[in-house]
Amino acid sequence: MAHPTSQPAEGSKRKRSNLLRYLAMVILALIILVGIAVIIVWLVLKPKKLEYSVENAAIHNFNLTDANHLYANFDFTIRSYNPNSRVSIYYDSVEVSVRYEDQTLATNAVQPFFQSHKNVTRLHVGLTAQTVALYESVPKDLKLEKSSGDIELDVLVRARIRFKVGSWKSKHRVLRIFCSPVLLHFSKAKSFQRVPCEVEL
C-alpha cells in the first residue's frame, strides 16, 4: 500500500524561500544604489548652508493702550544669501512673524520668489500689529523697554521651498529661520546693528 509523500509541499516551501531571498537581495541592492547616488550627488554639488540675516529694522506708530492692546508698524530688511554654485531655490510661500516674549505681535506674507545660485536677495517686509491683545507680563515689559528707548524682538521666517539643480526639482521642504535678538531703536539717532539668523531645514 502506497503512503502519501510530502515532497511537493517541501518543494513549494523551498520555492517561496528562494523567492523571499531574491526579493530581499533586490531591495538591498536598490537601497545600496540609492545611497551611492545620494553620496555622488552630494560630492558633486557640495551643498552649502543657506545664510540669512536682518540688515535693518524699524518700529513706527507704537501705541500701547490702557487696555493692553498694541498698535505698531514694523519694517524689516532680511538678507538671503544662497552660497551654492549649482543649486537654485524656489520660495513658493514665505511668512514672516515678529514676536516678543513668545507672543506673536504681527505676521505678514512675502511674495514667492526664485533665488538663483550665488545670489543675494533682500526681502523688505512690513508688518502691522493691529489691536493685538497682550497677556501676562508682556504689557509691563513692553512699557519698560519703550521707556528705555529700545525693544528686543524675535523675527521668524517660515518658508516652503524647492531646490533646483539643472532641470531637476526637489519636493517641498520647510525652511525655518530664527533671528534674535533684533534690537529696535525708538530714536532715529541710533543705528541698527545687523543680526545673523539661525537656519533649520
Rosetta blueprint (number, residue, H / E / L):
1 M L
2 A L
3 H L
4 P L
5 T L
6 S L
7 Q H
8 P H
9 A H
10 E H
11 G H
12 S H
13 K H
14 R H
15 K H
16 R H
17 S H
18 N H
19 L H
20 L H
21 R H
22 Y H
23 L H
24 A H
25 M H
26 V H
27 I H
28 L H
29 A H
30 L H
31 I H
32 I H
33 L H
34 V H
35 G H
36 I H
37 A H
38 V H
39 I H
40 I H
41 V H
42 W H
43 L H
44 V H
45 L H
46 K L
47 P L
48 K L
49 K L
50 L L
51 E E
52 Y E
53 S E
54 V E
55 E E
56 N E
57 A E
58 A E
59 I E
60 H E
61 N E
62 F E
63 N E
64 L E
65 T L
66 D L
67 A L
68 N L
69 H E
70 L E
71 Y E
72 A E
73 N E
74 F E
75 D E
76 F E
77 T E
78 I E
79 R E
80 S E
81 Y E
82 N E
83 P L
84 N L
85 S L
86 R L
87 V L
88 S E
89 I E
90 Y E
91 Y E
92 D E
93 S E
94 V E
95 E E
96 V E
97 S E
98 V E
99 R E
100 Y E
101 E L
102 D L
103 Q E
104 T E
105 L E
106 A E
107 T E
108 N E
109 A E
110 V E
111 Q L
112 P L
113 F E
114 F E
115 Q E
116 S L
117 H L
118 K L
119 N E
120 V E
121 T E
122 R E
123 L E
124 H E
125 V E
126 G E
127 L E
128 T E
129 A E
130 Q E
131 T E
132 V E
133 A E
134 L L
135 Y L
136 E L
137 S L
138 V H
139 P H
140 K H
141 D H
142 L H
143 K H
144 L H
145 E H
146 K H
147 S H
148 S H
149 G L
150 D E
151 I E
152 E E
153 L E
154 D E
155 V E
156 L E
157 V E
158 R E
159 A E
160 R E
161 I E
162 R E
163 F E
164 K E
165 V E
166 G L
167 S L
168 W E
169 K E
170 S L
171 K L
172 H L
173 R E
174 V E
175 L E
176 R E
177 I E
178 F E
179 C E
180 S E
181 P E
182 V E
183 L E
184 L E
185 H E
186 F L
187 S L
188 K L
189 A L
190 K L
191 S L
192 F L
193 Q L
194 R L
195 V E
196 P E
197 C E
198 E E
199 V E
200 E E
201 L L
